[in-house]
Every structure is written in structure tokens, then in C-alpha cells.
Amino acid sequence: MLLLDDFLRYVKIDTQSDENSSTSPSTFKQYDLLNLLKKELDELGVENTLDEFGRLYGYIPGNDKHDCVGLCSHVDTALECSGKDVKPQIIKNYNGNDIPLGDSGLFLSKNDFPKLNECLNKTVITTDGTTLLGADDKAGIAIIKEVIRNVLKMDKSSRRPLAVLFTPDEEIGRGPEHFNLALYKAKFAYTIDGADPKYISFENFNAKSINVHIIGKSIHPGEGKDKLINAILLMNEFISYLPKDMIPYKTSGREGFNHIVSIKGDVENAEAYFILRNHDSNILKKQVDDFLLAKEKIEKEYKEAKIELSIKDQYRNMIEVIEKHPDCKTLIENIYKKMNIPFEYEATRGGTDGATFSFMNCPCPNLGTGSYNHHGRYEFAVLEEMELMSKIVTEIYKI
């Protein structure tokens, strides 16, 4: 089965990105997969270009009377969990029991992950409990590869032109860097980077990041009264001023959050990195104001402390673009209806390269991959859902 073979081959390649790198791609090992994909496109006879920034563009000509529609997925994996030496487990005809993740002592349980209730008698692909799986977004890559094979079987006059883009560094928000619309050629596109195939997403978070750096004052603790300013304690106090319920553990749906990704420090210097997310840009602005207020409070109480906030925009909610370009919405809706597949709209609790592409003259909604629990050891994919998604996406190109 080519789709499964592709997926298993891709997830075994370590492609983790690096948020501390300034190169593009951020890690050279992402080229291991990019070069493989280029080789595979060459073998299929697909025109392609791998640019100096690690963006791989492909193009299949079709009937020029119809708009070119693009597909895109990213090659890198998340920072939260290792993507090295991935050992996928294939559970055929899943029977509903807890799934042991190798010898790690971890289990996939229906109690913890109710999606498994929908996977009875299907093929479930999991980790061995020591790494993530990398289905985000190598499931998307494998689906696109299957679509390419399907499109190449169509007569040129009866197919829509297809543009393909594989990007590095999506997980660190840099996938759209150096995006070349002239090379991509698509009027609009779809990222294949979601979860459940039944969801179509035209909406995503607005996103910012804030790095908090607190500079304290080190004095011998025995002589520290009214002098020693411990940056670690001030960081704890800073965090206490932020809304306590606006965290991923306590939010869902359209509720935004502040998520502390990392923290480090000593007496003189403490640093914490946050990502802020909200579908509503006005509420996101209020979240930023909360950080500014926390800074003001601490610097007012501790005159010799210094707090530096580095605030960066990451991406915006694509809905404002999609509403002005309804073609991409209408096309995919009609395909689901034609295939009698129920669908729902979902406001993605995340972001994709497509969110930024949408503001770069290429509207780009997000579709599912049939994979779940991304960014960790409990990640899994459902083969039958990946197959379904490849069939849905293939229909885009039939005219």
C-alpha cells in the first residue's frame, strides 16, 4: 500500500526544526526529507524546484481553462518531543483495547482519547512511547503524494492544474518565509495539516509570542535583606499576575490562551517564553496588555529590577481573507457534498502556513490528515482516514 509505505518512510526521518536557529531551513536535517521528496517527484515526472531556502515547489499542468489549485504540507516536526529514531507501531483491526506504546509503560486509552472509539476495526499507527510520531505533518505529505499519483493518471484535458509546496520550519512559525507565489502558481490552495477529515477550517488563531526576561540583583544571601532581587522569584510573581484560567488545560473551542513554553533562570536572570493565541484579535491585544501590566506592577514594587518583553507577531486569522475569496470555500464544500461525506466547520486551535499564505495573495484553508494528539508521544494516525482524505483531495482536480 503506497500511502502507508510513504508515511512510514517519512516519519522515520528526523526533521525537527530549531527555534534558536537563524538559518533557513533552521536545521539542515530537514533536507533529508526534502531531498527525498524531490527525488520522488523527479521519478514521477513532476516538474519541481527546491530553492535555496528549503522550499520544494512542484507543478502538474492541466486544463488551462481552470484555475491552478495548490496543496501544501510541512516537513518539520514539533520541538516539544523528539522526532529522532521514530519506531511506528501498526495496529491492524483495532479491537478497542488500550494500546501499549512499546515498552515505555504508556498506553493509548479510549478513556483518555475518545477518538479511539471511532477507530474500531481500523488500522491505527502509533508511536512506541519514546518519540512523537511525526504525522504532523508527514501524514499530510503522504496524502499529497497519493493525490499526485492519482492526478497523474488523469488525462491532462480533464484535470485541474496542481501546484505542490513542501515547507520547512512551520512548527517555529517560519514556514511562509521566502514564499514565492510566482513559483507556486496557485490561485488558492489547501494545507493538509489538520486532524479529523470531517472538519474544514477557514479560521485559525491570531498568534503572538512574548519572551519575558527579568534581570535581578545578586547579593550574598546572608546580606541580602532589602538588596537581593531574585529573578526566579520575580518570574513566579510575574506569572501569578496573568489570568490563571487562560491556559491550554482550561480552554477549548474559541477560548484563547497564554501558554508558557519554556522557562530557565538563576538569581540574576530569568527568562520565560510564551505563546499567546486567540481567534479574536481584540482579545489577543488584551492578553498582551496583561503582560505589560504585570511588568508595570513588578517594576513598581522592585525598583532595581528590570523586565524586558520581546513581543512578536506570528500569524493572523485567515478568515478575513477567505471571506473575500469564497472560491476556495465553495470548491471543497461541493466536493464533500458530491461524495456524500458529512462535514463541519472548525475554528482551528492552532495555525498553519496557510494562515500566512492567505495574507500573501494565496487564500489557503486547512483540511484534515486523519492524525491526532500531535506534538507528543500519544500521537497516532488512522490509515483509513488518510485514505479518505486522499480521495477527497483528488476530487479537487477532476473537471
Stockholm file with secondary structure:
# STOCKHOLM 1.0

chainA/1-399         MLLLDDFLRYVKIDTQSDENSSTSPSTFKQYDLLNLLKKELDELGVENTLDEFGRLYGYIPGNDKHDCVGLCSHVDTALECSGKDVKPQIIKNYNGNDIPLGDSGLFLSKNDFPKLNECLNKTVITTDGTTLLGADDKAGIAIIKEVIRNVLKMDKSSRRPLAVLFTPDEEIGRGPEHFNLALYKAKFAYTIDGADPKYISFENFNAKSINVHIIGKSIHPGEGKDKLINAILLMNEFISYLPKDMIPYKTSGREGFNHIVSIKGDVENAEAYFILRNHDSNILKKQVDDFLLAKEKIEKEYKEAKIELSIKDQYRNMIEVIEKHPDCKTLIENIYKKMNIPFEYEATRGGTDGATFSFMNCPCPNLGTGSYNHHGRYEFAVLEEMELMSKIVTEIYKI
#=GR chainA/1-399 SS CHHHHHHHHHHTSCCBCCTTCCSSSSSTTHHHHHHHHHHHHHHHTCEEEECTTSCEEEEECCCTTSCCEEEEEECCBCSSSCCSSCCCEEESSCCSSCEECTTSSCEECTTTCGGGGGCTTSCEEECCSSSCCCHHHHHHHHHHHHHHHHHHTSCGGGBCCEEEEEESCGGGTCTTTTCCHHHHCCSEEEEECCSCTTEEEEECCEEEEEEEEEECBCCCGGGCTTTCBCHHHHHHHHHHTSCTTCSGGGCCTTCCEEEEEEEEECSSEEEEEEEEEESSHHHHHHHHHHHHHHHHHHHHHSTTCEEEEEEEEEECCTHHHHTTCTHHHHHHHHHHHHTTCCCEEEECSSCCHHHHHGGGTCCCCEECCSEESTTSTTCEEEHHHHHHHHHHHHHTTBC
#=GC SS_cons         CHHHHHHHHHHTSCCBCCTTCCSSSSSTTHHHHHHHHHHHHHHHTCEEEECTTSCEEEEECCCTTSCCEEEEEECCBCSSSCCSSCCCEEESSCCSSCEECTTSSCEECTTTCGGGGGCTTSCEEECCSSSCCCHHHHHHHHHHHHHHHHHHTSCGGGBCCEEEEEESCGGGTCTTTTCCHHHHCCSEEEEECCSCTTEEEEECCEEEEEEEEEECBCCCGGGCTTTCBCHHHHHHHHHHTSCTTCSGGGCCTTCCEEEEEEEEECSSEEEEEEEEEESSHHHHHHHHHHHHHHHHHHHHHSTTCEEEEEEEEEECCTHHHHTTCTHHHHHHHHHHHHTTCCCEEEECSSCCHHHHHGGGTCCCCEECCSEESTTSTTCEEEHHHHHHHHHHHHHTTBC
//
